[in-house]
Amino acid sequence: MTTIGIIGAGNIGQAVAEAVIARGHDVVIANSRGPETLGDLVARLGDRATAGTIEQAAGAGELVLLAIPLAKETELEPSLFAGKIVIDADNYYPQRDGDIADLADGTETSAGRLQAMLPDARVVKAFNHIMARQIVTDATASGTPGRRALAVFGDDEDARGVVAALIDEVGFDVVDGGALAESWRIQVGQPGYVTQDTAAELRAHLAEATR
Ligand SMILES: NC(=O)c1ccc[n+]([C@@H]2O[C@H](COP(=O)([O-])OP(=O)(O)OC[C@H]3O[C@@H](n4cnc5c(N)ncnc54)[C@H](OP(=O)(O)O)[C@@H]3O)[C@@H](O)[C@H]2O)c1
């Protein structure tokens, strides 16, 4: 059992919270408006969930899930994430996030951009290419035929391994995609984005991606 910080209490934050709580973990979950606005959510999530400030969620344990609109990432205080493994579920949608030149022209990955913002964290791209509810509804036990797979990308191999173990525990096979510089392969619009792939299918989709 571990405690996982969750920043962003919307679709993805809630689904990951539900999934990890079901595996016996605790969560500290935060949004932008403060813990007093999360009473109904933590009541629904049960005793393993606590509403916190962003500082409390970031400080709760080694793992912090980030699940906020990408444009809001600039509001994060980098020092809160020093030494943490930050699971980056965020995606760049220009119509929502505005024109961010390096992302719009594809010269930077969204996860690489986040890693540069949080230099003392180890960023692992994960959970960005699955519809939120499917984190709960598509989960199956290890060894289940046709088990869905999710990808991890990150510059730190150990951090990728920690997140991969959590994903497997939650109910998905894992495809290790390597460094953050390769994570464009799982961004919005690529073949593996929100498709319900097995590990073999996801590997093929990552290989077929075009920049
Ligand atoms: N929805 C999906 O199926 C899905 C799938 C994969 C990836 N994603 C990506 O995951 C991210 C979150 O998506 P979502 O659908 O979960 O969004 P959402 O339902 O709109 O929830 C966003 C959450 O982020 C919080 N937030 C906003 N700004 C913040 C800040 N500066 N600090 C802390 N918390 C902040 C919001 O809190 P307040 O309400 O208090 O402002 C809210 O709890 C996005 O980047 C999205 O592209 C979504």
Ligand as a Chemical Component Dictionary entry (heavy atoms), coordinates in Angstrom:
data_LIG
# 
_chem_comp.id                   LIG 
_chem_comp.type                 NON-POLYMER 
_chem_comp.pdbx_formal_charge   0 
_chem_comp.three_letter_code    LIG 
# 
loop_
_chem_comp_atom.comp_id 
_chem_comp_atom.atom_id 
_chem_comp_atom.alt_atom_id 
_chem_comp_atom.type_symbol 
_chem_comp_atom.charge 
_chem_comp_atom.model_Cartn_x 
_chem_comp_atom.model_Cartn_y 
_chem_comp_atom.model_Cartn_z 
_chem_comp_atom.pdbx_ordinal 
LIG N1  N1  N 0  -11.140 13.167 -19.867 1  
LIG C1  C1  C 0  -10.451 12.168 -20.399 2  
LIG O1  O1  O 0  -11.027 11.093 -20.748 3  
LIG C2  C2  C 0  -8.957  12.293 -20.558 4  
LIG C3  C3  C 0  -8.243  11.170 -21.026 5  
LIG C4  C4  C 0  -6.852  11.237 -21.099 6  
LIG C5  C5  C 0  -6.185  12.398 -20.758 7  
LIG N2  N2  N 1  -6.894  13.499 -20.362 8  
LIG C6  C6  C 0  -6.139  14.725 -20.022 9  
LIG O2  O2  O 0  -6.068  14.779 -18.615 10 
LIG C7  C7  C 0  -6.121  16.154 -18.185 11 
LIG C8  C8  C 0  -7.313  16.319 -17.263 12 
LIG O3  O3  O 0  -8.486  16.008 -18.003 13 
LIG P1  P1  P 0  -9.880  15.844 -17.270 14 
LIG O4  O4  O 0  -10.856 15.441 -18.310 15 
LIG O5  O5  O -1 -9.697  15.031 -16.045 16 
LIG O6  O6  O 0  -10.156 17.379 -16.874 17 
LIG P2  P2  P 0  -11.345 17.996 -16.007 18 
LIG O7  O7  O 0  -12.412 16.981 -15.797 19 
LIG O8  O8  O 0  -11.678 19.295 -16.634 20 
LIG O9  O9  O 0  -10.651 18.278 -14.586 21 
LIG C9  C9  C 0  -9.555  19.157 -14.477 22 
LIG C10 C10 C 0  -9.152  19.233 -13.030 23 
LIG O10 O10 O 0  -7.939  20.000 -12.970 24 
LIG C11 C11 C 0  -8.060  20.913 -11.892 25 
LIG N3  N3  N 0  -7.165  22.038 -12.103 26 
LIG C12 C12 C 0  -7.234  22.978 -13.071 27 
LIG N4  N4  N 0  -6.220  23.841 -12.940 28 
LIG C13 C13 C 0  -5.505  23.439 -11.875 29 
LIG C14 C14 C 0  -4.352  23.930 -11.229 30 
LIG N5  N5  N 0  -3.703  25.013 -11.665 31 
LIG N6  N6  N 0  -3.906  23.264 -10.147 32 
LIG C15 C15 C 0  -4.541  22.170 -9.693  33 
LIG N7  N7  N 0  -5.642  21.653 -10.267 34 
LIG C16 C16 C 0  -6.112  22.288 -11.339 35 
LIG C17 C17 C 0  -9.510  21.299 -11.885 36 
LIG O11 O11 O 0  -9.841  21.854 -10.647 37 
LIG P3  P3  P 0  -11.009 22.968 -10.542 38 
LIG O12 O12 O 0  -12.249 22.310 -11.018 39 
LIG O13 O13 O 0  -11.006 23.335 -9.097  40 
LIG O14 O14 O 0  -10.543 24.108 -11.441 41 
LIG C18 C18 C 0  -10.161 19.922 -12.113 42 
LIG O15 O15 O 0  -10.254 19.205 -10.911 43 
LIG C19 C19 C 0  -6.220  16.995 -19.459 44 
LIG O16 O16 O 0  -4.948  17.468 -19.827 45 
LIG C20 C20 C 0  -6.779  16.010 -20.479 46 
LIG O17 O17 O 0  -6.429  16.348 -21.801 47 
LIG C21 C21 C 0  -8.257  13.468 -20.242 48 
# 
loop_
_chem_comp_bond.comp_id 
_chem_comp_bond.atom_id_1 
_chem_comp_bond.atom_id_2 
_chem_comp_bond.value_order 
_chem_comp_bond.pdbx_ordinal 
LIG N1  C1  SING 1  
LIG C1  O1  DOUB 2  
LIG C1  C2  SING 3  
LIG C2  C3  SING 4  
LIG C2  C21 DOUB 5  
LIG C3  C4  DOUB 6  
LIG C4  C5  SING 7  
LIG C5  N2  DOUB 8  
LIG N2  C6  SING 9  
LIG N2  C21 SING 10 
LIG C6  O2  SING 11 
LIG C6  C20 SING 12 
LIG O2  C7  SING 13 
LIG C7  C8  SING 14 
LIG C7  C19 SING 15 
LIG C8  O3  SING 16 
LIG O3  P1  SING 17 
LIG P1  O4  DOUB 18 
LIG P1  O5  SING 19 
LIG P1  O6  SING 20 
LIG O6  P2  SING 21 
LIG P2  O7  DOUB 22 
LIG P2  O8  SING 23 
LIG P2  O9  SING 24 
LIG O9  C9  SING 25 
LIG C9  C10 SING 26 
LIG C10 O10 SING 27 
LIG C10 C18 SING 28 
LIG O10 C11 SING 29 
LIG C11 N3  SING 30 
LIG C11 C17 SING 31 
LIG N3  C12 SING 32 
LIG N3  C16 SING 33 
LIG C12 N4  DOUB 34 
LIG N4  C13 SING 35 
LIG C13 C14 SING 36 
LIG C13 C16 DOUB 37 
LIG C14 N5  SING 38 
LIG C14 N6  DOUB 39 
LIG N6  C15 SING 40 
LIG C15 N7  DOUB 41 
LIG N7  C16 SING 42 
LIG C17 O11 SING 43 
LIG C17 C18 SING 44 
LIG O11 P3  SING 45 
LIG P3  O12 DOUB 46 
LIG P3  O13 SING 47 
LIG P3  O14 SING 48 
LIG C18 O15 SING 49 
LIG C19 O16 SING 50 
LIG C19 C20 SING 51 
LIG C20 O17 SING 52 
# 
